[in-house]
Amino acid sequence: MPAIINGDGIFTAEGTSTTQGRLRLGEDTDNGTNYVELQAPASVASNLTFTLPSADGTTGQVLQTNGSGALSFTSISGGAQGFVTQATGANVSPGTVNDSFALI
């Protein structure tokens, strides 16, 4: 899998016929050999760019997208919170409930 840095400073990690492109960031070598890796999906319908926020969020915030790739930090508030543990029927969809489900 070739890695390329072009004249515009864009780093590209190409995929192969058997693996996706990956970006691996290693920890300080004094601490070991662990890493954090970002990996592209095996199939992408079109080019996709995520733009990270310019500052860190606060405790408890999560990253959200504007639907066009711009990421920002936001706090989760309102609405029902929990996990769906069981959904029955074929007509359970976001915004409507035509059957039953349980929150824990």
C-alpha positions in Angstrom: 0.0 0.0 0.0 1.9 3.1 -1.2 1.9 6.3 0.9 2.1 9.6 -1.0 2.6 13.2 0.0 1.9 15.5 -3.0 3.1 19.0 -3.6 0.0 20.4 -1.7 1.0 18.6 1.5 -1.8 16.0 1.1 -0.9 12.6 2.6 -2.6 9.7 0.8 -2.6 6.1 2.0 -3.9 4.1 -1.0 -5.8 0.9 -0.5 -5.1 -2.3 -2.4 -7.4 -4.9 -4.0 -7.6 -6.6 -0.6 -7.4 -3.9 2.1 -8.6 -0.3 2.7 -6.3 2.7 3.1 -5.3 3.3 6.7 -3.7 6.0 8.8 -1.9 4.7 11.8 -0.6 7.1 14.6 1.8 5.5 17.0 2.2 6.3 20.7 5.4 7.6 22.2 8.0 4.7 21.8 9.0 5.1 25.5 5.4 3.9 26.3 5.2 0.9 23.9 4.1 0.1 20.4 0.3 0.7 20.5 -1.3 3.0 18.0 -4.6 4.7 17.0 -5.7 3.8 13.4 -8.3 5.3 11.1 -9.4 3.0 8.3 -11.5 3.8 5.2 -14.5 1.6 4.6 -14.1 -1.1 1.9 -16.4 0.7 -0.5 -17.1 4.4 -0.7 -19.8 5.9 -2.9 -17.9 9.2 -3.4 -15.0 11.2 -1.9 -15.6 12.2 1.7 -13.7 14.7 3.8 -14.1 15.3 7.5 -13.0 18.7 8.9 -12.1 18.5 12.5 -13.1 21.3 15.0 -10.4 24.0 15.7 -10.6 23.4 19.5 -11.3 20.6 21.9 -14.8 20.1 23.3 -15.7 20.0 27.0 -16.3 17.0 29.2 -19.3 14.9 28.0 -19.5 16.5 24.5 -19.5 14.4 21.3 -18.6 15.0 17.7 -21.5 15.8 15.4 -21.5 16.3 11.6 -23.4 19.0 9.7 -24.0 16.4 6.9 -21.3 17.9 4.7 -18.3 16.7 6.6 -17.7 19.6 9.0 -17.4 18.2 12.6 -18.1 20.1 15.8 -18.5 19.3 19.4 -22.0 19.4 21.0 -23.7 18.3 24.2 -26.4 15.7 24.1 -29.6 16.9 25.6 -33.3 16.2 25.7 -35.3 13.3 24.3 -35.5 9.8 25.7 -32.2 8.3 26.7 -31.4 4.7 27.0 -30.8 1.6 24.9 -33.4 -0.2 22.8 -33.2 -3.8 24.1 -36.1 -5.2 22.1 -38.0 -4.1 19.1 -41.0 -6.1 17.8 -42.9 -5.7 14.5 -41.7 -4.6 11.1 -42.8 -1.0 11.4 -40.3 0.5 14.0 -38.5 3.5 12.4 -37.1 6.9 13.5 -39.8 9.4 14.3 -42.6 6.8 14.3 -43.4 3.8 16.5 -46.0 1.4 15.1 -45.3 -1.3 17.5 -43.5 -1.6 20.8 -39.9 -1.3 22.1 -38.3 -1.2 25.6 -35.8 1.4 26.9 -33.5 0.5 29.8 
